[in-house]
Amino acid sequence: MFNLERWEEIFETIRKNNLRTFLTGLSVLSGIFILVILLGVSTGMQNGISKQFQNDAANVIFVWTGTTSVEHNGMNPGRRIQLRNKDYEVVNQKHQGKLEYKSAVFRIWGGLINYKKETGSYRVEGVYPDYQFLENQTLTKGRYLNQSDIDHSTKNIVIGKKVNDDLFKSEDALGKYIQLSGVNFKVVGVYTDPGGEREEARVFIPITTAQKVFNGSNRVNFLSYSLPVEENFDKAMQASAAFSQDLESQLKENHSVAPEDKSAISVNNSLENAKQFYDLMAMIKMFFWFVGIATIMAGVIGVSNIMLIIVKERTKEIGIRKALGAQPYSIIAMILHESIFVTAFAGFLGLFLGLVLLEFAGPMVDTEFLANPSVNFQIAITTVIILIIAGAVAGFFPAWRAAKIKPIIALRDE
């Protein structure tokens, strides 16, 4: 039941000790505020990392080569390993029906592209049609490369949005011919990429054309694969790890590379990278929770100490109340009300300030690994409710001590 006199008494006590109450409330407020900001930052980090993994297909395995670092089968270290078309074909044949998308890539360095008076240097790659999905590219105009382009080694080209904007300005690029290192190619498609301008400053031609026109012979720079979606992350991890290990072992055997050689053939598994990042994120989030809760507990302990001081200062008053017939529960309620009020007011104010800061500043934050920090409102409210309960517990023990004071002893207190 609402008791006006009790609330007047609480505000009177706060007014008499405004600095002490302010500092106590400030410790609680800062605890909630810090926790909200930390949770927002952890969410922002998760958003940023998720955005990085959205740039490509979800379960991609890339293979590239380097030089051997270990002697093997009588061959000295320092051999340069070169992937060939045969490597790509053997892997495809062995894992037929188990792959979602696949492509070998032949990269052409320093590709100079001309259209009328416009010139630009862009990354040029010879690929298979599946590469569109491995790179998570979306066509805005025309089509991507198809199997007919591969079979007939056509001089068709797909360009990124940045290339389109640089060379064609407002002109429609489809059907136009551009010169790639002096060779005419017909633009059949324009794509966008979630990776932004850096990924859109590329052009793609059929790998068979790239190898013939640019003296690639049967060489490829790297291989790229993706596996079908599994029903859960653990199964996807198992399938991805098994394929990566088998792929690495097979290529090392084909190229006479020692099994322990880590530099000759490298396999990059996006799911393993994702798991490492998310495991790290879980640890960071736990650390943030620990720091935030520790800060809040410091505030709650401060509330408890203040209540003890208040009980000590009001010992004689409590004795008089009990001498006049006040029941123990009324003494406990008096102390608890003040403790809960200070904790709840400071807690909700800290929550409000934290949410306001994230609401206005969050959308402005968009870096490589931190994007739109925010906090789940339900979690934030639950945290404040737990804080209020903790404040009630913190105030209960001083209140219980006050209720147990005998009137005669309290009246003698100086």
N, C-alpha and C positions, 0 to 999 in steps of 0.2 A: 504494500500500500504506500502511496506517495505521502511523505511526511515533510511538509514545508519547513517546519522548525529544524529538522535534522539537516536539510540542505542549507538553510541559512547558517547553521552552526559550522558546516563544512566550509562554506565560502568565507566565513569569518576567520576560521583557523588558517585557511590558505592566505587570506589577506594579511594576517598578522605575521606570517612566515613566507611572504611572496618570493623572496630570493631563493630560499631553500626549496620551495615547491617548484619554482621555475627550473632550477638546476636539476632536480630529480626528474621532472617531466622532460627536460632536454635530453637527458641520457636515454630515456625510453624512446623519445621521438627519433633521435639519431640512430638508435638501433634498428628500428623499423625502416627508416629512410635508407640506411645503408643496405639492409637486406633486400629491399625492393630494387634498388639500383643494381646490386650484385646479381640478382635473379634476372633482371632485364638485360644486363651485359652478357650473362651466360646464354640467354635465349638469342641475343644478337649474334654471338659467336656461332651458335648452332645454325642460325639462318644463313650466315655468311659461308660457313663450310658446306651446308646443303646446296647453296647456290653454285659453289665451285664444282660439286659433283653432278649438278644438273646440266653442266656445260656439255657433257658427253653422255653416251648411253650408260645405263646404271651398272652394267656388269661387263666392263671392257678389259681385255688383256692385250697389252702391247708388247711386242718383241723387237729388240734392236740388238746390234752387235758392237763389239769393240775389239781389243787385241787380247790375245791370251797372256796370262800372267804365270802360268804353271806349265812345266814341261810335261808332255804326254805322248806316249807311244813313240818315243825317240825324237819327237819334234820339239824344238826350242821354244821358249816363251817369246812373245812379241809378234806372233802371227796375227795379221788382220783377218778377221772372219767376215766373209761377205755372204749375205743371204741371196738366194737365187729363186727363180720361179719354181724350180723343182721342190724347194723346201715348202713353199706355199701349197703346192699340189699334193705333196705327200701328207701334210697335216690334214688337209681337207678330206683326202681319201680315207685316212685312218679314223677321223672323227665325223664321218659323213652321217648326217641326221642328228648330230648332237650339238651343232652350232646354230646360233640364231643368225648372226651376220658375220661376214668375213671379208677381208680385203688385204691385199699386199699394196705397198705404197712405194712408188719411185719418185724421189724428190729431185726437182731441177732447181739448182741454185742460181740466183741472179737473173730471174726471168724478167726481161724487159718487154713491156707490152705497150703497143702504140695503137691509137685510134685517131685518125685525122691528125690534128695538131697536139693532141694530148698524149703524154707519155708517163709511165709509172713503172716502178720496179716492185714486183709482188712475188710471193711464194707460189711456186707452181708445183703441183703434185699430180702424178699419174696414179689413178685409183680404179677400183672396181665399183659397180653401182651401189653395193651395200655400204660404201663409206659414208653416204649421206646419213644413214641411221646411226653409224658408229660415232659420228660427230654431232648428232642431234641437230642437223641442219633442216631448215624449213624453206621450201621454195616459195618465192613471192611472184616469180614470173617463169613461164616455160616449164621445162622438165629437167630431170637430172640425167646423168649418163645411164645408158641401158646396155643390155648384153649385146645388142647389135653393134653398138659403138666399139665394144671390146672385140667382137669377132671380126669386124671389118676395119679396125684401126682407123676410125673416122677422125677427122680434124674438127670435132665439136668440142666446145668448152663451156663450163659452168663457172660463173664469176660471183664473187661475194658482193654484198651491198656496197661496201666502201669502194671497191673497184668500179662498180657501176656508177656510183656518184662521182668519182674522180674523173673517169674517162668520158662518160656519156651525159653528165649533168642531168638535164631534164629530158633528154632524148631517150626513146625506147631502145633498149639494147638488143632485144630479141631479133634474131635473123641477121644482125650486123656482123661484119667480119672485122676482127682485130688481128694485129700482127704480134705473135709471140716469138721473140728472138728472130724476127724476119720471116716467120712462117705464118700463113693466114689460117685463122681458126674462126669457125662460126659460133656465135653465142646462142646457146640453146636454153639457158636457164640462169636465173639470178636467185641467190639464197641469202637467208639471214642466219645468224648463229647466236645462241644465248651467251657466248663468250665475248660478244661485242666486236668493236672495230678490229682488234688484233686478229680475231678469227675470220673476220669478213674481208680481210685484205689478202685473200688467197684465191687462186683459180684452180680448177680441176679439169684434167683431160683424161681420156682412156689410157690406162697403163700400157696397153700394147702400142698405142701411138707414141707415148712418151719414150718408151724404150727404143722404138725404131727411129724416130725423128731426132732424138737427142742422145744417140749413141749409148743407150742404156744396156744394149744386148739383153741378157736375161737376169740382170741385177735388180734387186729391190733393196730399199733402205730399211724398211721395217714391216712387220706383219701386225695386223689388228683383228681381234676376234671378240665376239660377245656370245654369251650363253643364254639359253632360254630362261625366262623368269621362273623361279621356284616358288613353292607355296609359302615359305618363310625364309628369313634372313640366314638362319643357321644352315639350312639345306643349300641355299645359294652359295654360302661360304665354302661348304664342303665340296660342292661340284666345281666351283671356281678354283679352289686350291688344288684339287686333284688334276684338273685340266692343265693348270699352270705348271705343275710339277712334271706331268707327263710330257708336255710340250717342251719344256726346258731339257729334260733328259733326252728326248728324241733328237733335238737339234744339236746337242752336245755330242751325241753319238755319231750323227751324220757328219759333223765337222771335226771329229777327233779332238774334242775338247775335254779336259779333265773334269770329272763331276764336281770337284771342289772349286773350280775356277769361277769366280764371281764376276769377272770383268769382260770375259769373252762374249757371253750371251746373257742378256738381261731380260727378265720378264717382269713387267709391271702390271699388277693386278689391282684394278680400281676398287674392288670390294674389300680387299685386304687393307688398302689405304683408307677406305671409308671406315672400316672397323677400328683401325688405329686412331683415327681422328675422333670417332664417337666415344671410344673408350677414354681417350684423353678428355673429351668434353664432359663425360660423366664424372671423372675425377675432379675436374675444375669446378663443376657444379656442386659436388659434395664439399669441396673446400670453401666455396662461396657460402653455402648453407652453414658450414661450421663457423666461419667468421661472423656471419650475420647473427646466428643464434647466440654465439658467445657475446656479441655486443649487446643483444637484447637481454641476456641473462645478467650482464653487468648492470643494466638499467633496473631490472627487477630486484636485484640485490640492493641497489641503491634505494628503491622504494621500501624494501623491508627494513633497512637501517633507519630511514626517515621515520617510519612508523614506530620503531623502537624508541627513537628520540622523543616522538610525540607522546607516546605512552608514559615515558619517564617524566616529561614536562607536565603532563596532566594527571599525575598520580593522585594528588590531593583532590582534584576535581572528580576523579573517578571514585575515590573513597566517599566523597560527599554524596555522589549519585547513588552508590550502593547503600549508604546509610539511610538515604531517603526511600529506599525500596526498589531501586533499579535492578532488573533481572540481568543475569550474566549475558543472555543472548542480545539484550539491547546494547550492552557495552561492546560486545563483539561486532554487532551491526554498525555501530557508530564508527569504529576504527576501519572496518572493512569498506564501508561506503566511501570514505576518503581515499583509501588505497586504490579501489577499483576506479573511482572517478579520475584520479590523476593518471593512472595507467591507460585507461580507455581514451581519455581526451588526447593525451600525448601520442598514443599509438595510432589513432585514426588521423591525427594531424600529420604524423610522419608518413603514413600511407598515402594521404592525399597529396602531399608535396612530392613524394617519389613518383606517383602516377602522373602528376601534372608535368614533371620534368621529362619523363619518358614519352609522354604524349606529344609534347612540343619538340623535344630534341631528338627523339628516336628516329622519325622519318628522315631527318637530315643526315643521319649516320649511315653511310653506305661505302664501306671499304672492302678490301679483298676478303677479309675474314671476320668482318663485323657488319651486320646489316640489320637495320630497324630493330634495335633492342626494345623489348616489351616484356610485360609480366602478365601471367595469368591472373585475372582479377579474383577468381574464386580462391586460388592459392593464397593471394595477398590477404583477403578477408579472413580466411581460415587462420593465417598466421597471427593476425591481430586478435582474433577471438582466443587463440591459445595464449597470447600475451596477456590478455585480460584475466584469463583463468590463473595464469602464473602470478599476476599482480594480486589476485584474490588470495592465493596461497601464501604469497609473500606477506600480505597484511594479516593473515589469519593468526600466525604464531604470536606476533605482538599483541593482537586483539585478545587471544586466549590467555596470554600472560596478564593482560589488564583485567580480564574477567575473574581471574583467580586471586587478585589482590584482596586481602581482608580490609574492611573499612577502617578498623582501628589502626592498622599499620600504615595505610594510605594517608590517614589524617595526620600522622606523626611526621610524614615525609617533608623534608625541607627543600 
